[in-house]
Amino acid sequence: MTVTTQKTPVKAAPTGGRPRRSITAKRDNRAGLTLVLPVTIIIIVVIVIPVIWNVILAFQETDFTTIAENGIFNPLTLDNFTAVLTDPGFWSSLWTTVIYSVFSTAGSIALGLVAALAFRKPFRGRGLFRSFMLLPYVAPVVAVAFVWQIMLNPQFGIVNAFGTSVLGWSEPVNFLGRAPFALMTVIAFEIWRYFPFAFLFITARLVGLPKDVEEAAVVDGATPLQNFRYIVLPQLLPVIALLSVLRLIMTFNKFDDVFLLTGGGAGTEVAAVRVYDTLLGSFDIGGAAANALVLSAFLAISLFVYVKFFASRGSEES
């Protein structure tokens, strides 16, 4: 007896699958480029081109007169960098900037940490008081700087009136026109104005901390200080490190606060104010660009140190 088996014919795969996928991929790529193109153009126009143009100007001995006579392109030279790096005024302003940045950053983060811990536990009206804590950060800098100038005025300011009548000062103190009070004042202003920035970051991290570990520590007899030191603070260190680098970069570039309070006088000439004075005081475009480029190099080194020693360590721990 013979058994006959029928073979099922195998259908060939459609030949149009791959072209359809390639057409879909091209269409998606075109749509992605269309969405990204406006942002890319804005970044190039607002950031990339000015940075490249600043680098070019830093290697030219140019001012407003030279541009009017020779145009925007002049012979390249290294004299601007030589003048910047050999000028004692530049190193003095850089040292002032470092002091201003370090103490302002440390003070604002410390005050923000204290405020965040104070508002950690719920109480009646906590949301309202948290909103008030943001006022120094959201208020216009021109307005708050003017208020500080009025309060610290040696003739009719409320601070000197209170100091001479209540605290027994022998004479009013010129907080904004005499060294080292002027530098201490602008540091205090920076701490007061930007501690809400740290307050927001640290508060957001405190909300996400697990409470069971702290409750177990309290049951085991840990004091509030031990609880903060060994449980809360280690979990806040990545946020504090991020805040430190952000605030250092922001404060290192700070111009408006110092300029509005003291104009850079009385030992408060930070690097940004020096760049401004070089450009509009001496009309030295190349020198101002070289100053800005050297400061950018210092900031790049600081960012590299953060990425190398803090960001990589935080990613490994997580």
C-alpha positions, 0 to 999 in steps of 0.5 A: 500500500502506497501512502501519498504525502502532499507538500504544502507549498512555501509562500515567498516572503513579500519583497516590499517589506524592506523598502517600506521600512526604509521609507518609514525610517526616512520619514521618521528621521525627517520628522525628527530633524524638523522638530530639532531644527528650530532649537538647533538654530537658536542654540547656534545663533545665541550660544555657538556663534557668540562663543566663537566670535569671542574667541576670535576677538580674544586674539585681536588687538581691537577696540571701537576705533580699530573696528571703525577703521579696519573692520571686524577682522584684524591681525591675530596676536597673543598680546591680550593673553600676555597682558591679562596673565601679567596684570596684577589687577587680574589676579587680584580680581580673580582672588576676590572672585574666588573668595566671593564665590566660595563663601557665597556658595557655602553660606547659601547652601548652609542656610538653605539646608537649615531652612529645609530642615526647619520646614521638614516636619508639617505644621500649620501654615507651612506652605505659606511660609515656604512661599515666603522663603522664595521671595529673595530669589524671585524678587527683581535684583534691581529692587532688592539691591536698592533696598539694601543700599537704603538700609545700609546707607551710613547717613539715614540707613536703618542698620546704622541707626540701630547700630549707633543708637542701640548697639553703641557704635561710635560712628556709622559704618560705610558698608558699601564703600569701605573695605573689607565691609563692602566684600562682606556685604555683597557676600551676605547679599548673595547668601540671602538672595540665593539660599532659596535656590538651595532650599528648593533642591534640598527640600525636594531631596528630603521629601524622597528620603525613606523614613523607616531608617530614621524611625528605626534609628530613633527607636535604637536611641539615636539623638536628632544630631546623630540622626542627621549626621549619620542618616540624613546628611549622607543621603543629601551629599549628592544634592549638596555636591550638585548645588556646590558646582552649580552655585560656584559657576553661577556666582563666578559669573555674577555681575549684576549683584556686585555692580548694583551694590558697589559698582566694583569698588572698595575691594569688590571688583570681581572678574565679571565686573573687571570684564565690563570695566575693560570693555566700556571703561578702557574700550578694549574689546580684545582685552575684555574677550581675553579676560572672559576666555581665561575665566571660561577656562577656570570654569571648565576646569571646575566642571571637569573636577566635578564630573571626574570626582563627584558625578562618576562617584555618585553614579557608581554609588547609585 
